[in-house]
């Protein structure tokens, strides 16, 4: 019987998140676990601009990026023959990952490794998830950081 049957893999499309997702998929394959890939458009970080002003809607742009991030991980899952489903939604990344953790045995996610003022101002989704998730969290810190 596998230790973990349902693994949650959050992604934001970054290189760090993609690396963590691949590791999560490899672990899921070894344990014959199901994976939920989740990508969340952060509604607090985006202000939707008025339509019709000739300015692109930021929500639409970020929705497309979230869809692409989830699709990229789903393609890898398909190539690895890992059973996976994708969830793309608008909300608060930390809160929504914590809520989703209630239905999973493990969360595998990346951290950007922010420090100093950037960490203070932006906080850390991974840090919040580690503190409040309903299941164990494996945080992957890669050597290459995106700014």
Residue frames as a rotation matrix with the C-alpha (Angstrom) as fourth column:
UNK 1
0.587 0.810 0.000 0.00
0.810 -0.587 0.000 0.00
0.000 0.000 -1.000 0.00
UNK 2
-0.138 -0.685 0.715 1.49
0.602 -0.631 -0.489 3.37
0.787 0.363 0.500 -0.98
UNK 3
-0.560 -0.163 -0.812 2.28
0.793 -0.390 -0.468 5.89
-0.240 -0.906 0.348 1.72
UNK 4
-0.543 0.363 -0.758 0.84
-0.281 -0.928 -0.243 8.73
-0.791 0.081 0.606 -0.34
UNK 5
-0.273 0.550 0.790 -2.17
0.784 0.603 -0.149 8.14
-0.558 0.578 -0.595 -2.58
UNK 6
0.657 0.528 0.538 -3.04
0.730 -0.624 -0.280 11.73
0.188 0.576 -0.795 -3.51
UNK 7
-0.307 -0.857 -0.414 -0.36
0.837 -0.450 0.311 14.33
-0.453 -0.251 0.856 -4.15
UNK 8
0.838 0.533 -0.122 -1.02
0.449 -0.798 -0.402 18.04
-0.311 0.282 -0.908 -4.69
UNK 9
-0.260 -0.937 0.235 1.43
0.908 -0.154 0.389 19.83
-0.328 0.314 0.891 -7.00
UNK 10
0.682 0.468 -0.562 1.01
0.304 -0.880 -0.364 23.62
-0.666 0.078 -0.742 -7.16
UNK 11
-0.262 -0.778 0.570 2.55
0.936 -0.062 0.345 25.45
-0.233 0.625 0.745 -10.12
UNK 12
0.435 0.336 -0.835 2.94
0.144 -0.942 -0.304 29.06
-0.889 0.012 -0.458 -11.15
UNK 13
0.973 -0.038 0.227 4.77
0.229 0.033 -0.973 28.29
0.029 0.999 0.040 -14.39
UNK 14
0.566 -0.824 0.030 8.21
-0.814 -0.553 0.176 29.27
-0.128 -0.124 -0.984 -13.07
UNK 15
0.041 -0.667 -0.744 11.29
-0.526 0.619 -0.584 27.13
0.850 0.415 -0.325 -13.66
UNK 16
-0.802 -0.340 0.491 11.39
-0.585 0.280 -0.761 26.34
0.122 -0.898 -0.423 -9.95
UNK 17
-0.004 0.900 0.436 7.77
-0.785 0.267 -0.558 25.20
-0.619 -0.344 0.706 -9.94
UNK 18
0.608 0.185 -0.772 8.32
-0.721 0.536 -0.439 23.08
0.333 0.824 0.459 -13.05
UNK 19
-0.421 -0.842 -0.338 11.33
-0.510 0.527 -0.680 21.37
0.750 -0.114 -0.651 -11.43
UNK 20
-0.730 0.219 0.647 9.33
-0.598 0.253 -0.761 20.65
-0.331 -0.942 -0.054 -8.27
UNK 21
0.343 0.932 -0.121 6.42
-0.858 0.258 -0.445 19.38
-0.383 0.256 0.887 -10.37
UNK 22
0.253 -0.330 -0.909 8.63
-0.634 0.653 -0.414 16.92
0.731 0.681 -0.044 -12.22
UNK 23
-0.827 -0.556 0.084 9.96
-0.396 0.469 -0.789 15.61
0.399 -0.686 -0.608 -8.90
UNK 24
-0.395 0.779 0.488 6.38
-0.721 0.066 -0.689 15.35
-0.569 -0.624 0.536 -7.61
UNK 25
0.537 0.590 -0.603 5.33
-0.842 0.417 -0.342 13.41
0.050 0.691 0.721 -10.70
UNK 26
-0.222 -0.703 -0.676 8.32
-0.500 0.677 -0.540 11.06
0.837 0.218 -0.502 -10.36
UNK 27
-0.899 -0.069 0.433 7.40
-0.431 0.318 -0.845 10.37
-0.080 -0.946 -0.315 -6.74
UNK 28
0.041 0.994 0.100 3.75
-0.843 0.088 -0.530 9.84
-0.536 -0.063 0.842 -7.70
UNK 29
0.349 0.032 -0.937 4.79
-0.762 0.591 -0.263 7.33
0.545 0.806 0.231 -10.36
UNK 30
-0.666 -0.690 -0.282 6.89
-0.364 0.632 -0.685 5.38
0.651 -0.353 -0.672 -7.85
UNK 31
-0.895 0.343 0.284 4.01
-0.220 0.214 -0.952 5.28
-0.387 -0.915 -0.116 -5.37
UNK 32
-0.710 0.665 0.230 1.25
0.594 0.391 0.703 4.81
0.378 0.636 -0.673 -7.95
UNK 33
-0.421 0.506 -0.753 -0.38
0.563 -0.506 -0.654 7.95
-0.712 -0.699 -0.072 -6.55
UNK 34
0.343 0.599 0.724 -2.84
0.915 -0.389 -0.111 10.34
0.215 0.700 -0.681 -8.18
UNK 35
-0.707 -0.626 -0.330 -1.75
0.661 -0.750 0.005 13.94
-0.250 -0.214 0.944 -8.70
UNK 36
0.638 0.767 0.066 -3.73
0.754 -0.606 -0.254 17.15
-0.155 0.211 -0.965 -8.64
UNK 37
-0.582 -0.751 0.312 -1.95
0.802 -0.593 0.071 19.97
0.132 0.291 0.947 -10.43
UNK 38
0.517 0.775 -0.362 -3.18
0.823 -0.567 -0.039 23.35
-0.236 -0.278 -0.931 -9.16
UNK 39
-0.673 -0.630 0.387 -2.46
0.706 -0.703 0.085 26.78
0.218 0.331 0.918 -10.60
UNK 40
0.255 0.777 -0.575 -3.99
0.920 -0.379 -0.103 29.86
-0.298 -0.503 -0.811 -9.02
UNK 41
-0.147 -0.176 0.973 -4.38
0.523 -0.849 -0.075 33.37
0.840 0.498 0.217 -10.41
UNK 42
-0.534 -0.144 -0.833 -3.66
0.834 -0.247 -0.492 35.62
-0.135 -0.958 0.252 -7.43
UNK 43
0.277 0.768 0.577 -6.59
0.801 -0.516 0.303 38.03
0.530 0.379 -0.758 -7.37
UNK 44
0.757 -0.030 -0.653 -5.00
0.479 -0.654 0.586 40.21
-0.444 -0.756 -0.480 -4.70
UNK 45
-0.220 -0.956 -0.194 -1.92
0.421 -0.272 0.865 40.84
-0.880 0.109 0.463 -6.82
UNK 46
-0.804 -0.023 0.594 -3.83
0.591 -0.136 0.795 41.77
0.062 0.990 0.123 -9.95
UNK 47
-0.322 0.734 -0.598 -6.14
-0.054 -0.645 -0.763 44.65
-0.945 -0.213 0.247 -10.62
UNK 48
-0.213 0.337 0.917 -8.42
0.911 0.408 0.062 43.98
-0.354 0.848 -0.394 -13.56
UNK 49
-0.869 -0.151 -0.470 -8.46
0.002 -0.953 0.302 46.95
-0.494 0.261 0.829 -15.87
UNK 50
0.103 0.960 -0.261 -11.63
-0.323 -0.216 -0.921 48.26
-0.941 0.179 0.288 -17.48
UNK 51
-0.262 -0.080 0.962 -12.47
0.765 0.591 0.257 46.54
-0.589 0.803 -0.093 -20.75
UNK 52
0.599 0.569 0.564 -12.83
0.801 -0.408 -0.439 48.71
-0.020 0.714 -0.700 -23.83
UNK 53
0.805 -0.347 -0.480 -9.99
-0.154 -0.905 0.396 51.07
-0.572 -0.245 -0.783 -23.01
UNK 54
0.771 -0.534 -0.347 -7.57
-0.357 0.088 -0.930 49.40
0.527 0.841 -0.122 -25.38
UNK 55
-0.221 -0.820 0.529 -5.58
-0.958 0.080 -0.275 48.05
0.183 -0.567 -0.803 -22.41
UNK 56
-0.304 0.100 -0.948 -5.25
-0.169 0.973 0.157 44.28
0.938 0.208 -0.279 -22.03
UNK 57
0.687 0.592 0.422 -7.12
-0.575 0.088 0.813 42.73
0.444 -0.801 0.401 -19.12
UNK 58
-0.324 -0.899 0.296 -4.54
-0.894 0.189 -0.405 41.55
0.308 -0.396 -0.865 -16.59
UNK 59
0.042 0.408 0.912 -6.83
-0.644 0.709 -0.288 38.79
-0.764 -0.576 0.292 -15.34
UNK 60
0.935 0.323 -0.147 -7.10
-0.306 0.525 -0.794 37.39
-0.179 0.787 0.590 -18.85
UNK 61
0.293 -0.912 -0.286 -3.32
-0.675 0.015 -0.738 37.45
0.678 0.409 -0.611 -19.22
UNK 62
-0.498 -0.516 0.697 -2.74
-0.866 0.331 -0.374 35.78
-0.038 -0.790 -0.612 -15.86
UNK 63
0.437 0.704 0.561 -5.51
-0.567 0.699 -0.436 33.25
-0.699 -0.127 0.704 -16.51
UNK 64
0.861 -0.172 -0.478 -3.73
-0.388 0.385 -0.837 32.28
0.328 0.907 0.265 -19.73
UNK 65
-0.159 -0.984 0.079 -0.43
-0.764 0.072 -0.641 31.95
0.626 -0.163 -0.763 -17.88
UNK 66
-0.274 0.133 0.952 -2.04
-0.822 0.482 -0.304 29.79
-0.500 -0.866 -0.023 -15.17
UNK 67
0.799 0.596 0.077 -3.67
-0.435 0.663 -0.609 27.59
-0.414 0.453 0.790 -17.81
UNK 68
0.581 -0.657 -0.480 -0.32
-0.478 0.202 -0.855 27.21
0.659 0.726 -0.196 -19.61
UNK 69
-0.365 -0.725 0.585 1.48
-0.906 0.132 -0.402 26.37
0.214 -0.676 -0.705 -16.35
UNK 70
0.081 0.485 0.871 -1.01
-0.632 0.701 -0.331 23.61
-0.771 -0.523 0.363 -15.53
UNK 71
0.921 0.284 -0.266 -0.97
-0.376 0.475 -0.795 22.30
-0.099 0.833 0.544 -19.11
UNK 72
0.162 -0.946 -0.280 2.84
-0.771 0.056 -0.634 22.05
0.616 0.318 -0.721 -19.06
UNK 73
-0.549 -0.326 0.769 2.77
-0.787 0.511 -0.345 19.87
-0.280 -0.795 -0.537 -15.94
UNK 74
0.412 0.789 0.457 -0.12
-0.492 0.614 -0.617 17.81
-0.767 0.030 0.641 -17.32
UNK 75
0.709 -0.234 -0.665 1.89
-0.618 0.250 -0.746 17.11
0.341 0.940 0.032 -20.48
UNK 76
-0.420 -0.905 0.072 4.78
-0.792 0.327 -0.515 15.80
0.442 -0.273 -0.854 -18.40
UNK 77
-0.290 0.405 0.867 2.33
-0.675 0.556 -0.485 13.71
-0.678 -0.726 0.112 -16.36
UNK 78
0.769 0.620 -0.156 0.93
-0.519 0.463 -0.719 12.24
-0.373 0.634 0.678 -19.57
UNK 79
0.336 -0.747 -0.574 4.43
-0.692 0.218 -0.688 11.46
0.639 0.629 -0.444 -20.86
UNK 80
-0.702 -0.626 0.340 5.20
-0.670 0.420 -0.612 9.72
0.240 -0.657 -0.714 -17.56
UNK 81
-0.254 0.754 -0.606 1.80
0.032 0.633 0.774 7.94
0.967 0.177 -0.184 -17.51
UNK 82
-0.938 0.037 -0.346 0.93
0.343 -0.064 -0.937 9.45
-0.057 -0.997 0.048 -14.13
UNK 83
-0.039 0.990 0.136 -2.77
0.897 -0.025 0.440 9.85
0.439 0.139 -0.887 -13.40
UNK 84
-0.805 -0.292 -0.517 -3.28
0.494 -0.812 -0.310 13.59
-0.329 -0.505 0.798 -12.97
UNK 85
0.329 0.865 0.379 -6.01
0.926 -0.375 0.052 16.20
0.187 0.334 -0.924 -13.03
UNK 86
-0.755 -0.589 0.289 -5.61
0.554 -0.808 -0.201 19.96
0.352 0.008 0.936 -13.33
UNK 87
0.420 0.796 -0.435 -7.35
0.898 -0.434 0.072 22.70
-0.131 -0.421 -0.897 -11.38
UNK 88
-0.730 -0.547 0.410 -6.95
0.594 -0.804 -0.015 26.32
0.337 0.233 0.912 -12.48
UNK 89
0.373 0.898 -0.235 -8.71
0.893 -0.278 0.355 28.97
0.253 -0.342 -0.905 -10.46
UNK 90
-0.130 -0.315 0.940 -8.68
-0.004 -0.948 -0.318 32.55
0.992 -0.045 0.122 -9.28
UNK 91
0.849 0.418 -0.324 -8.06
0.311 0.100 0.945 33.17
0.427 -0.903 -0.045 -5.60
UNK 92
0.564 -0.692 0.451 -5.30
-0.826 -0.470 0.311 33.37
-0.003 -0.547 -0.837 -3.04
UNK 93
0.126 -0.539 -0.833 -2.46
-0.487 0.698 -0.525 30.91
0.864 0.472 -0.175 -3.78
UNK 94
-0.848 -0.499 0.176 -1.56
-0.388 0.360 -0.848 30.14
0.360 -0.788 -0.499 -0.15
UNK 95
-0.363 0.788 0.497 -5.16
-0.772 0.043 -0.634 29.88
-0.521 -0.614 0.593 1.02
UNK 96
0.533 0.657 -0.534 -6.31
-0.846 0.434 -0.310 27.75
0.028 0.617 0.786 -1.92
UNK 97
-0.168 -0.656 -0.735 -3.35
-0.420 0.723 -0.549 25.37
0.892 0.217 -0.397 -1.65
UNK 98
-0.891 -0.122 0.437 -3.98
-0.453 0.215 -0.865 25.00
0.012 -0.969 -0.247 2.09
UNK 99
0.039 0.983 0.177 -7.67
-0.867 0.122 -0.483 24.30
-0.497 -0.135 0.857 1.42
UNK 100
0.507 0.117 -0.854 -6.80
-0.712 0.616 -0.337 21.73
0.487 0.779 0.396 -1.27
UNK 101
-0.572 -0.816 -0.086 -4.33
-0.595 0.485 -0.641 20.06
0.565 -0.316 -0.762 1.11
UNK 102
-0.266 0.561 0.784 -7.31
-0.854 0.239 -0.461 18.81
-0.446 -0.793 0.415 3.13
UNK 103
0.782 0.622 0.039 -8.06
-0.499 0.664 -0.557 16.30
-0.372 0.416 0.829 0.36
UNK 104
0.564 -0.673 -0.478 -4.45
-0.354 0.326 -0.877 15.21
0.746 0.663 -0.054 -0.24
UNK 105
0.883 -0.306 -0.357 -1.78
0.468 0.646 0.603 13.15
0.046 -0.699 0.714 1.50
UNK 106
-0.062 -0.968 -0.241 1.19
0.770 -0.200 0.606 15.28
-0.635 -0.148 0.758 0.41
UNK 107
0.969 0.178 -0.173 1.95
0.038 -0.794 -0.606 18.68
-0.245 0.581 -0.776 -1.14
UNK 108
0.023 -0.974 0.226 5.08
0.854 0.137 0.502 19.01
-0.520 0.182 0.834 -3.27
UNK 109
0.908 0.346 0.235 5.91
0.416 -0.801 -0.430 22.58
0.039 0.489 -0.872 -4.21
UNK 110
-0.023 -0.933 0.359 8.74
0.798 -0.234 -0.556 24.95
0.602 0.274 0.750 -5.04
UNK 111
0.623 0.100 -0.776 10.01
0.547 -0.765 0.340 27.95
-0.559 -0.636 -0.531 -3.20
UNK 112
0.806 -0.316 0.500 11.55
0.272 -0.553 -0.788 30.96
0.526 0.771 -0.360 -4.88
UNK 113
0.139 -0.809 -0.571 13.91
0.982 0.187 -0.026 31.46
0.128 -0.557 0.821 -1.98
UNK 114
0.340 0.019 0.940 13.18
0.176 -0.983 -0.044 35.16
0.924 0.181 -0.338 -1.52
UNK 115
-0.099 -0.412 -0.906 15.02
0.989 0.062 -0.137 36.86
0.112 -0.909 0.401 1.32
UNK 116
-0.865 -0.417 -0.281 15.18
0.472 -0.865 -0.171 40.25
-0.171 -0.280 0.944 2.95
UNK 117
-0.680 0.583 -0.444 12.82
-0.441 -0.809 -0.388 43.00
-0.586 -0.068 0.807 1.85
UNK 118
-0.549 0.492 -0.676 11.26
-0.663 0.236 0.710 40.97
0.509 0.838 0.196 -0.98
UNK 119
-0.626 0.310 -0.716 10.31
0.460 0.888 -0.018 38.21
0.630 -0.340 -0.698 1.45
UNK 120
-0.805 0.303 -0.509 8.99
0.382 -0.390 -0.838 40.72
-0.453 -0.869 0.198 3.98
UNK 121
-0.625 0.556 -0.548 6.85
-0.656 -0.755 -0.018 42.54
-0.424 0.348 0.836 1.42
UNK 122
-0.297 0.484 -0.823 5.61
-0.786 0.366 0.499 39.54
0.543 0.795 0.272 -0.57
UNK 123
0.292 0.328 0.898 5.57
-0.798 0.601 0.039 36.85
-0.527 -0.728 0.437 2.08
UNK 124
-0.782 -0.542 -0.309 6.09
-0.624 0.674 0.396 33.27
-0.006 0.502 -0.865 1.08
UNK 125
0.286 0.890 -0.356 3.35
-0.869 0.397 0.295 31.05
0.404 0.225 0.887 -0.25
UNK 126
0.023 -0.341 -0.940 5.46
0.009 0.940 -0.341 28.00
1.000 -0.001 0.025 0.57
UNK 127
-0.907 -0.407 0.108 6.03
-0.076 -0.094 -0.993 29.20
0.414 -0.909 0.055 4.13
UNK 128
-0.371 0.856 0.360 2.30
-0.924 -0.301 -0.237 29.68
-0.094 -0.420 0.903 4.70
UNK 129
0.413 0.514 -0.752 1.50
-0.631 0.757 0.171 26.29
0.657 0.404 0.637 3.20
UNK 130
-0.416 -0.646 -0.640 4.11
0.102 0.667 -0.738 24.58
0.904 -0.372 -0.212 5.40
UNK 131
-0.935 0.004 0.355 2.61
-0.336 -0.335 -0.880 26.20
0.115 -0.942 0.314 8.48
UNK 132
-0.399 0.893 0.207 -1.06
-0.751 -0.189 -0.632 25.58
-0.526 -0.408 0.746 7.82
UNK 133
-0.316 0.281 -0.906 -1.47
-0.740 0.524 0.421 22.65
0.593 0.804 0.042 5.39
UNK 134
0.489 0.640 0.592 -3.50
-0.860 0.469 0.204 19.67
-0.147 -0.608 0.780 6.54
UNK 135
0.963 -0.250 0.096 -0.90
0.264 0.950 -0.167 17.19
-0.050 0.186 0.981 5.25
UNK 136
0.178 -0.972 -0.154 2.89
0.523 -0.039 0.851 16.97
-0.834 -0.232 0.502 4.96
UNK 137
0.974 0.047 -0.223 4.57
-0.139 -0.655 -0.743 19.47
-0.181 0.754 -0.631 2.61
UNK 138
0.193 -0.933 0.303 7.75
0.809 0.326 0.489 18.82
-0.555 0.150 0.818 0.65
UNK 139
0.874 0.039 -0.484 9.30
-0.138 -0.936 -0.325 22.12
-0.465 0.351 -0.813 -0.40
UNK 140
0.410 -0.722 0.558 11.82
0.894 0.438 -0.092 22.01
-0.178 0.537 0.825 -3.22
UNK 141
0.684 -0.321 -0.655 14.41
-0.222 -0.947 0.233 24.77
-0.695 -0.014 -0.719 -3.34
UNK 142
0.762 -0.410 0.501 16.25
0.646 0.428 -0.632 24.73
0.044 0.805 0.591 -6.65
UNK 143
-0.123 -0.933 -0.339 19.66
0.841 -0.279 0.463 26.23
-0.526 -0.228 0.819 -7.28
UNK 144
-0.829 -0.125 0.545 18.45
0.465 -0.696 0.547 28.63
0.311 0.707 0.635 -9.99
UNK 145
-0.286 0.729 -0.622 16.16
0.633 -0.344 -0.694 31.40
-0.719 -0.592 -0.363 -8.81
UNK 146
-0.172 0.335 0.926 13.89
0.843 -0.437 0.315 33.52
0.510 0.835 -0.207 -10.96
UNK 147
-0.927 -0.134 -0.351 13.57
0.302 -0.821 -0.484 37.20
-0.223 -0.554 0.802 -10.17
